[in-house]
């Protein structure tokens, strides 16, 4: 699981409800599947559904283009935008991660990937970067200098992160089973704040379980918000095996809700997008 997730650009992907972040969701949900250029006016109008002002929408487009995700061409007095090859690749990777997240069985052979890496207290910025990136990759830290995950395949992500931070020479990794001392669940509680993750799932359920849009713009807005909120969870939930989760895990309910709403709203949302994109 973790090995398929890119570690590049994660910070901007989990940014709050900014115009830039919402634009990324719109590009991935509507522009990418259609594979056609889209007018500036279309993107501005869609972002307006979320209260984004025109100036902020245009700034988001310019910044996204500056990062290499979009290219533009002028047709008369109008401008249209196309996804670049890197933009398509990153959005496709994101879509795979979002739509596949939480699905499938969580079989586990009981092995842990254990990573030892120590950064001096004086190097606070480096310590913060390490903690942030390993956490996004699904690792938890039960004690200082020790990182764990029940997904051995995450070692590839860990190596990439450590290489980027120039810390590979100071790290060690092991595959191990939990021993006879202490309680495995206590280690999990120390490594991850599952209560906070569960609260985020509960908020997602509260927001979308009763949402029932009755206009075409409302469906497009609801579908975008659904995906926009859901795309945060791959970076919040370490996807622990069922044996390590609390007895009633709201992530299961939230996953079923996302899949149900996404299927239900997808067709009418795409139809409305096609109407707007043809303007």
C-alpha positions in Angstrom: 0.0 0.0 0.0 2.5 2.6 1.2 4.9 1.8 -1.6 2.5 3.1 -4.2 2.1 6.6 -2.7 4.3 9.4 -3.9 6.1 11.4 -1.3 6.5 14.5 -3.5 4.0 17.4 -3.2 2.1 16.0 -0.2 2.3 19.2 1.7 0.2 21.1 -0.8 -2.1 18.1 -1.3 -3.3 18.3 2.3 -3.5 22.0 2.6 -6.8 23.4 3.9 -9.7 24.5 1.8 -7.7 27.0 -0.2 -8.3 27.9 -3.9 -5.2 26.0 -4.9 -6.2 22.9 -3.0 -9.8 23.0 -4.4 -8.5 23.5 -7.9 -6.3 20.4 -7.5 -9.5 18.4 -6.6 -11.4 19.8 -9.5 -8.6 19.0 -11.9 -8.3 15.4 -10.7 -12.1 14.7 -10.5 -13.2 16.4 -13.8 -10.4 17.6 -16.1 -8.3 14.5 -15.9 -11.0 12.0 -16.9 -12.3 14.1 -19.8 -8.8 14.7 -21.2 -9.7 17.9 -22.9 -8.6 21.6 -22.4 -10.8 23.7 -20.1 -11.6 27.4 -20.3 -10.5 29.8 -17.6 -14.2 30.8 -17.2 -15.2 27.2 -16.5 -12.7 26.8 -13.7 -13.5 30.2 -12.2 -17.3 29.5 -12.3 -16.8 26.1 -10.6 -14.5 27.4 -7.9 -17.1 30.2 -7.3 -19.5 27.4 -6.1 -17.2 27.2 -3.1 -17.0 30.9 -2.4 -13.7 31.3 -4.2 -13.4 34.8 -5.7 -12.3 35.2 -9.3 -9.0 36.8 -8.4 -8.1 34.0 -6.1 -9.2 31.4 -8.7 -7.0 33.0 -11.3 -4.0 33.2 -8.9 -4.5 29.5 -8.2 -4.4 28.7 -11.9 -1.2 30.8 -12.4 0.5 29.0 -9.4 -0.5 25.6 -10.6 0.8 26.4 -14.1 4.0 27.7 -12.6 4.5 24.4 -10.8 4.3 22.6 -14.2 0.9 21.0 -13.8 -0.9 23.1 -16.4 -0.1 24.7 -19.7 -2.2 27.4 -21.4 -3.0 28.6 -24.9 -5.0 31.5 -26.2 -8.0 31.2 -28.5 -9.0 34.7 -29.5 -9.5 36.6 -26.3 -10.1 33.4 -24.3 -7.6 31.2 -22.5 -7.8 27.4 -22.1 -5.8 25.1 -19.9 -4.5 21.6 -20.5 -2.8 19.2 -18.1 0.8 18.7 -18.7 2.3 15.2 -18.7 3.6 15.6 -15.1 0.3 17.0 -14.1 -1.6 14.1 -15.5 0.8 11.6 -13.9 0.5 13.2 -10.4 -3.3 13.5 -10.6 -3.6 9.9 -11.8 -1.5 8.7 -8.9 -3.6 10.8 -6.6 -6.8 9.4 -8.0 -5.6 5.8 -7.6 -4.6 6.6 -4.0 -7.9 8.3 -3.2 -10.4 5.9 -4.8 -8.5 2.8 -3.5 -8.0 4.0 0.0 -9.7 2.0 2.7 -10.9 -0.7 0.3 -9.9 -4.4 0.3 -9.0 -6.7 3.1 -6.2 -5.8 5.6 -4.5 -9.1 5.9 -1.4 -9.0 8.1 1.3 -11.6 8.8 2.2 -10.0 12.1 5.5 -8.5 11.0 6.5 -4.9 11.7 8.9 -2.7 9.8 11.0 -1.0 12.4 13.1 2.1 11.5 15.7 3.6 13.7 16.8 7.1 12.8 18.0 9.8 15.3 18.2 13.5 14.6 19.8 15.8 17.2 17.5 18.1 19.2 19.4 21.1 17.9 18.4 20.3 14.3 14.7 21.1 14.8 13.8 21.9 11.2 15.2 18.5 10.0 13.4 16.7 12.9 10.2 18.3 11.8 10.6 17.4 8.2 11.4 13.8 9.1 8.4 13.5 11.4 6.1 15.1 8.9 7.2 13.0 5.9 7.3 9.6 7.8 3.9 10.3 9.3 2.5 11.0 5.8 4.0 7.7 4.7 2.0 5.9 7.5 4.7 5.5 10.0 4.1 6.0 13.8 6.7 6.7 16.5 6.2 4.9 19.8 9.3 6.4 21.2 12.0 8.9 20.2 14.1 7.8 17.3 11.9 4.7 16.5 9.4 4.5 13.7 7.1 1.6 13.0 4.6 0.4 10.4 2.8 -3.0 9.9 3.4 -2.5 6.1 6.9 -3.9 5.3 6.5 -2.5 1.7 6.7 1.0 3.2 10.5 0.6 3.4 10.8 2.0 -0.1 9.0 5.2 0.9 11.2 5.4 4.0 14.4 5.1 2.0 13.2 7.8 -0.5 12.4 10.1 2.4 15.7 9.5 4.2 17.7 9.9 0.9 16.0 13.3 0.3 16.8 14.4 3.8 20.4 13.0 3.7 19.7 10.7 6.6 20.1 7.2 5.1 23.6 6.9 6.5 22.2 7.3 10.1 19.3 4.9 9.8 18.7 1.2 10.4 15.7 -0.9 9.5 14.4 -4.3 10.7 11.5 -6.7 10.1 10.3 -8.2 13.3 7.4 -9.7 15.2 6.3 -8.3 18.5 7.9 -10.1 21.5 6.7 -11.2 24.9 7.2 -8.0 26.8 4.5 -5.3 27.0 1.3 -5.1 25.0 1.2 -4.6 21.2 -1.9 -2.4 21.4 -0.1 -0.2 23.9 2.7 0.3 21.4 0.1 1.2 18.7 -1.5 3.7 21.0 1.8 5.3 21.6 2.7 5.4 17.9 -0.5 6.8 16.5 -3.3 9.1 17.7 -6.2 6.9 16.5 -8.7 8.9 18.6 -8.0 12.0 16.5 -8.2 10.0 13.2 -11.6 8.5 14.4 -12.9 12.0 15.2 -12.0 13.1 11.7 -13.9 10.2 10.3 -16.9 11.0 12.5 -16.9 14.6 11.2 -16.8 13.2 7.6 -19.7 11.0 8.3 -21.7 13.8 10.0 -21.1 16.1 7.0 -21.9 13.7 4.2 -24.3 11.1 5.5 -27.4 13.4 5.2 -26.2 15.5 2.3 -28.6 15.2 -0.6 -28.2 17.9 -3.3 -31.2 18.6 -5.4 -29.7 20.8 -8.2 -27.1 20.0 -10.9 -24.7 22.6 -9.4 -25.4 21.2 -6.0 -24.4 17.7 -7.1 -21.2 18.9 -8.7 -20.3 20.8 -5.5 -21.2 17.9 -3.3 -19.1 15.5 -5.3 -16.1 17.9 -5.3 -16.4 18.4 -1.6 -16.7 14.7 -1.0 -13.5 13.9 -2.8 -11.7 17.0 -1.4 -12.4 15.9 2.2 -11.6 12.2 1.5 -8.3 12.9 -0.1 -6.9 13.9 3.3 -7.4 10.5 4.9 -4.6 8.6 3.1 -2.2 11.0 5.0 -4.1 10.8 8.3 -5.0 7.1 8.6 -2.0 4.6 8.8 -4.4 1.8 7.6 -3.6 -0.5 10.4 -4.7 -4.2 10.2 -8.0 -4.9 11.8 -6.3 -6.7 14.7 -4.8 -3.5 15.8 -7.8 -1.2 15.4 -10.4 -0.3 18.1 -13.5 -2.7 18.2 -15.7 -0.1 16.5 -13.6 1.7 13.9 -15.5 4.6 12.2 -13.1 4.5 9.3 -15.0 1.4 8.0 -18.3 3.3 8.0 -16.7 6.4 6.4 -15.2 4.3 3.6 -18.5 2.7 2.8 -20.2 6.2 2.8 -17.5 7.7 0.5 -17.9 4.8 -2.0 -21.7 5.0 -2.0 -21.9 8.8 -2.4 -19.2 8.9 -5.0 -20.9 6.3 -7.2 -24.3 8.0 -6.7 -23.1 11.5 -7.5 -20.5 10.7 -10.2 -22.6 10.6 -13.3 -24.8 13.7 -12.7 -21.7 15.6 -11.5 -19.8 14.7 -14.7 -22.8 15.6 -16.8 -22.9 19.0 -15.2 -19.2 19.5 -15.7 -19.6 18.6 -19.4 -22.3 21.3 -19.7 -20.1 23.9 -18.0 -16.9 22.9 -19.9 -18.7 23.4 -23.2 -19.4 27.0 -22.7 
